[in-house]
Amino acid sequence: MKKILISGGAGYLGTVLTTHLLKKYIVIVYDEFNFNWIIKNKKKIPHHNRLFFIKKNILNVQSKDFRNIDIVCDLNGIPNDPSSELNKKYTWKINYYGRKNFASIAKKSGVKRYIFNSTCAVFGHNKKLAYEKTKKKPLSTYAKANLAAEKNIFHKKSEEFKVNILRNSTLYGFSPAMRLDLVINSFVYTYFKEKKIYIN
């Protein structure tokens, strides 16, 4: 049975992805666990005997963290534009340096596939539909740092180290590690709470 390491696996998307992948794989959640739902409720999750944890900041990653890991799904990073602007230097430290270093050590440790979750924010403002090769126009620190990490990690690809880059759009929907700062989630929350939708 393959082993998948999900960095940032205790967050909004990671919690849902982890519980889904446990149906077929052994899953290691690599996270600082600022949201601890998945630890507290481990035994309520189907196939929880396949679920393991590494409680670490990605800046402290070591080769041993990837022992016998087949696939890494990288959900790391400061998660959005507003948060990233609060401390630009730290955003670059995590979203660029931390993530490219994480991928480098994964490759050296024998990981076979690396899935990097980036953002559609790398395209910036476009009046037309954006495609994979559309010119990138990142506007925020978040977008610029993610694009830089994308490029660095994609260049690490080889026959032995497959790399996939996903440029996710804005997420929405329920998660046990819920986020209400996302646009659709915020709309739904304020509508049910105040019968209003705020557009800023």
C-alpha positions in Angstrom: 0.0 0.0 0.0 1.4 3.4 -1.0 2.3 6.0 1.6 1.3 9.6 1.0 2.6 12.5 3.0 0.4 15.6 3.0 2.1 18.7 4.3 -0.4 21.2 5.6 -2.7 18.2 6.0 -4.5 19.4 9.1 -5.9 22.6 7.4 -9.1 23.4 5.5 -8.3 21.4 2.4 -5.8 19.0 3.9 -8.3 17.6 6.5 -10.8 16.7 3.7 -8.1 15.3 1.4 -6.6 13.2 4.2 -9.9 11.5 5.1 -10.5 10.8 1.4 -7.1 9.3 0.7 -7.2 7.1 3.7 -9.7 4.9 1.7 -6.8 3.6 -0.4 -3.5 4.7 1.1 -1.5 5.1 4.3 -1.4 8.9 5.0 1.1 10.9 7.0 -0.1 14.4 7.9 2.8 16.8 8.2 1.6 20.0 10.0 2.1 22.3 12.9 -1.6 21.5 13.8 -2.8 25.0 14.5 -6.2 23.3 13.6 -6.2 20.1 15.7 -9.5 18.6 14.6 -7.8 15.7 12.9 -5.8 14.7 15.9 -8.7 15.0 18.3 -11.0 13.0 16.1 -8.5 10.5 14.7 -10.5 7.4 15.9 -13.7 8.7 14.3 -12.1 8.7 10.9 -12.5 5.5 8.8 -9.2 3.6 8.4 -7.6 5.7 11.2 -5.1 2.9 11.8 -3.5 4.1 8.5 -3.2 7.7 9.7 0.0 9.1 11.2 1.3 12.5 12.2 4.5 14.6 12.0 4.1 17.8 14.0 6.6 20.2 12.5 7.1 23.5 10.7 8.3 22.9 7.1 11.4 24.9 7.8 12.5 22.1 10.2 12.1 19.3 7.6 14.6 16.4 7.6 15.3 13.6 5.3 14.0 11.0 7.8 10.5 12.6 7.5 10.3 11.2 4.0 11.3 7.6 4.9 9.3 5.1 2.7 7.1 7.9 1.3 5.9 7.4 -2.3 4.0 10.6 -2.9 4.1 14.1 -1.3 1.1 16.4 -1.6 2.3 19.9 -0.7 -0.4 22.1 0.8 2.0 24.2 2.7 2.2 27.9 3.0 0.7 31.2 4.2 -2.8 30.6 2.6 -4.0 33.8 1.1 -3.3 37.4 -0.1 -4.3 39.4 3.0 -2.3 37.1 5.4 0.7 37.1 3.1 0.9 40.9 3.1 1.0 41.1 6.9 4.7 39.9 6.9 6.0 39.8 3.4 9.5 38.6 4.4 8.0 35.7 6.3 5.7 34.8 3.4 8.7 34.5 1.1 10.5 32.4 3.8 7.6 29.9 4.0 5.9 30.0 0.6 9.1 30.1 -1.5 12.2 29.1 0.5 10.4 26.6 2.8 8.5 24.9 0.0 11.4 24.6 -2.5 13.6 23.2 0.3 10.8 20.8 1.3 10.7 19.5 -2.3 14.5 19.3 -2.6 14.8 17.1 0.5 11.8 15.0 -0.7 13.6 14.3 -4.0 16.9 13.4 -2.3 15.0 11.1 0.0 13.6 9.0 -2.8 10.0 10.4 -3.1 8.6 9.3 -6.5 5.9 12.0 -7.1 5.5 15.5 -5.8 2.2 17.3 -6.2 2.6 21.1 -5.6 -0.6 23.0 -4.8 -0.2 26.5 -6.1 -2.8 29.2 -6.8 -4.6 30.7 -9.8 -3.5 34.1 -8.4 -0.3 33.6 -10.4 -2.2 34.8 -13.4 -3.1 38.1 -11.8 -5.8 40.2 -13.6 -6.8 38.7 -17.0 -9.7 39.9 -19.2 -9.7 36.6 -21.0 -9.8 33.0 -19.9 -6.4 31.8 -18.5 -4.8 28.5 -19.5 -1.7 26.7 -18.4 0.6 28.8 -20.7 -1.2 32.1 -20.2 1.2 34.9 -19.2 1.7 35.1 -15.5 1.0 38.5 -13.9 1.2 37.9 -10.1 0.1 41.0 -8.1 0.4 40.0 -4.5 3.3 38.6 -2.3 1.3 35.4 -2.0 1.1 35.0 -5.8 4.7 36.0 -6.5 6.1 33.6 -3.8 4.0 30.7 -5.1 5.0 31.3 -8.7 8.7 31.4 -7.7 8.2 28.1 -5.8 6.3 26.6 -8.7 9.2 27.3 -11.2 11.9 26.0 -8.8 10.0 22.8 -8.0 9.0 22.1 -11.6 12.6 22.2 -12.6 13.4 19.4 -10.2 11.4 16.9 -12.2 13.0 13.8 -13.6 12.2 10.2 -14.5 12.5 9.3 -10.8 10.8 12.4 -9.4 7.5 13.2 -11.1 6.2 16.8 -10.5 2.6 18.0 -10.8 1.7 21.6 -10.3 -2.0 22.5 -9.5 -3.1 26.1 -9.7 -6.2 25.9 -7.5 -8.9 28.5 -7.7 -10.7 29.8 -4.6 -11.9 26.9 -2.5 -15.3 26.7 -0.9 -17.5 24.3 1.0 -17.6 22.5 4.4 -14.5 21.2 6.1 -14.0 20.0 9.7 -11.2 22.6 9.7 -13.5 25.3 8.5 -12.4 28.7 7.0 -14.8 31.6 6.8 -12.3 34.0 5.1 -13.0 32.4 1.7 -15.3 34.3 -0.6 -18.2 31.9 -1.0 -18.0 30.6 2.6 -18.0 34.2 3.8 -21.1 35.0 1.6 -23.0 32.0 3.0 -22.0 32.7 6.6 -23.1 36.4 6.6 -26.2 35.5 4.7 -27.3 33.0 7.4 -26.1 35.2 10.2 -27.3 38.6 9.1 -29.4 38.0 5.9 -26.8 40.1 4.1 -23.9 39.4 1.7 -21.0 41.8 1.9 -19.0 42.6 -1.3 -15.7 44.4 -0.4 
